[in-house]
Amino acid sequence: MKLRLLTLVACMGICNAHAQDSLQMRKIADEILLHGTCYDNLRVLCKSVGHRISGSPAAAKAVSWGEKAMKEAGADKVWLQAADVPYWYRGKESLYLKMGKEYKKVRALSLGNSQGTSGRPLEAQVVMVHNFDEFKALPDSKVKGKIIFFDYRFRQDFVFTFHGYGDAVKYRWASPSVAAKKGAAGVIIRSMSTGMDDFPHTGGMHYNDSFLKIPEMALGNITADQLEQACEKGEVMARMNSECHMMPALVHSYNVIGEIKGTETPERIITVGGHLDSWDVGEGASDDGAGCVQSIEVIRAFKALGVKPKCTIRAVLFMNEENGNKGGEAYADSAKARSEHHILAVESDAGGFSPRGIGMEMPTEMKQRILKYKNLFLDYGVYDFSLEEGGTDISPLKKKLDVPLVGLIPDSQRYFDLHHTDNDVFEQVNHRELKLGAAVMAQLIYLVSENGL
Amino acid sequence: MKLRLLTLVACMGICNAHAQDSLQMRKIADEILLHGTCYDNLRVLCKSVGHRISGSPAAAKAVSWGEKAMKEAGADKVWLQAADVPYWYRGKESLYLKMGKEYKKVRALSLGNSQGTSGRPLEAQVVMVHNFDEFKALPDSKVKGKIIFFDYRFRQDFVFTFHGYGDAVKYRWASPSVAAKKGAAGVIIRSMSTGMDDFPHTGGMHYNDSFLKIPEMALGNITADQLEQACEKGEVMARMNSECHMMPALVHSYNVIGEIKGTETPERIITVGGHLDSWDVGEGASDDGAGCVQSIEVIRAFKALGVKPKCTIRAVLFMNEENGNKGGEAYADSAKARSEHHILAVESDAGGFSPRGIGMEMPTEMKQRILKYKNLFLDYGVYDFSLEEGGTDISPLKKKLDVPLVGLIPDSQRYFDLHHTDNDVFEQVNHRELKLGAAVMAQLIYLVSENGL
């Protein structure tokens, strides 16, 4: 009888705690859905700064924007954290394909970090392969001096599109060195794209220093289909011309940090962030303007609601996620040097779409503590806690300080239509989806700050 | 020991059945994600037919389109089912507001089924109220001869936006008769809209025949905000002019039906549908071109995969959901007259967005049988089986024949930005989201056809 009474009392305690958590989660969601400024912030970032590749004047402008937005959100303290970053410069570029009688200019983008043709035309026959196995089977004589077209299709049968991206991205990342090893002169790839359109997708690539640094360009799906058909029919020639190159020196740049000081355990820090840099196309709205304005929104909502969190909450706009992660490294290095105690880091870098899940990179017992809230998140459309996902910017915190990581998992269907393209613009982000993602991050951070992890 | 063995064998049986179900669900999803034609079908419907209000020449064109598309999908049999429908005609319309010194034309839409000003200007002072309670508190003298502005805001704090719609829609539906009862001359409403834009939303309204039929127009949120501010400051005048009216006679029209005959129990019928009519704005892409092409896709996918379902599967493009439901009634009446045995009806009429749930209107024991598959649907992002939702077109099947109903529940965040507006166009639908919804419908129908309900 006593035991049953105790169980009952314990249960009531838990239920009460959950009822309070649930109420506070509701308040946070209401505040953000009704009064959130993240959508307006995103408009300003996209339309007044636009794309902002690391090291560029636009990235510097974005830092100023972030500092202002963080102050307007009401952060107790706002500061810049230095990080020297690479600066890859695109310059002029063109790709002509001769798929019939005449050369025709097609839409194409050089891949990020790649070395172009130094502004001189590179003309060669196109050799199509569908994957690395087919390429390996080619004799060197069929590769030497040619432009290799890696025609690997983004698999549309994966429901979670990041799995398709993970499967395909090696062709963007590694093709030039794989091809150069056998004497190729250049590489064309089919973009890492789910799109039924012709937007080429840029994105990071990497040279193996043992081989010649040959140029790499990406085609949108429609042009890639045309090139595929032309290669099946007969000889195709390509003429690449591009000025892109990595600038010789690093550029001074910054992470933007805004903080609410914790009231009870200010030494315990929760970081929430996205990355401020983007590729040099579109407006970097979904990648990752969305994550930046959502992180700022967490600060704004806490302040607007008068939430005085037990722990310190830091929103961080990281610099240089796309090609170096210098901002993420600098943040973790600083945390280590100052012996900071980070209890959790949360990232939003998968688009501002409707939230669906909370990815976790942490020990099982910590996961269990977050899973206690699973039912509470259902009301906000968040049900998937199965993914082992954090985020690139926060990954050095885990590597260097063993900080548990959380990645917001939004609906993934539209992301790889837009990712790294001229179509990654403000208009592709929905105000309610963006706000709901911010609300879920703020709710989780509130729960961990107040109840521990 | 025997009992445990039996349990084990039973469990293995269930697990095997589930493994087979899971495999077939995967095949269906792969087929639709890789080879689905629903997105291309939607493009043709939206761009070659466009909007198609019941009774209009465009609706007749849509019927021809549907018949052709159903045949191309490979249905064993395609036919038209007669339904006489009302035809509401908009004609010319304009709304001028004098919010300062001069009249200015604003964007506005007459509400569906409403009676306009017969092409003569109606000029009167605007009286703003925020809800019916405020209106009731007004003395008749303040209402008589005035144009009442029902400035009720769509509640953005509901996460599931259909709850916000359910809360707000009475102002569209009932305001004119409520206002006419006290002598008002006309009504302006703030649209049932989550949009941060100025698209006015049309949609069905209803007159109480006891009162004068006064005109009703809707404003987009931006103009509604301006009118709200102007009314708070001082006197505002409005000048409405509209020709809209209900045509005196019903028009012959049709549901479009495509069928795959069942192999084992052809007398058992599963219906899947959406509605072919739309309002007379935009392209009726999300409402409900999406549901139509998804229903056709179910037929196509079964045929392409060589699935020979035990039960008969019927895809139905219903006519006149928006203002009369004559198609839905005709379908149920025919089923009753022929003593057809319908075991399930499924509808998609909430947009072509990422599927999230399966709504069920059926007895608890049937729900339990569908809930057995809950974990299998998680891989497709479908987790919410809590909503009591079928669909308007299939509701007469329940009323007249007690057929269990299922409604596809897509992500709801964007729907009421677009619903009944000029912005409900093909470009607002994502190919992968649309296909995934079709896949989930096809999967559920397969499971019920093969395993019963």
Interface residues (C-beta under 8 A of the other chain):
Chain A: A29 D30 L33 L34 Y39 Q156 D157 V159 T161 T194 M196 S354 R356 L378 D379 Y380 G381 Y383 D384 D411 Q413 R414 D417 N430 H431 R432 E433 L436
Chain B: A29 D30 L33 L34 Y39 Q156 D157 V159 T161 T194 M196 S354 R356 L378 D379 Y380 G381 Y383 D384 D411 Q413 R414 D417 N430 H431 R432 E433 L436
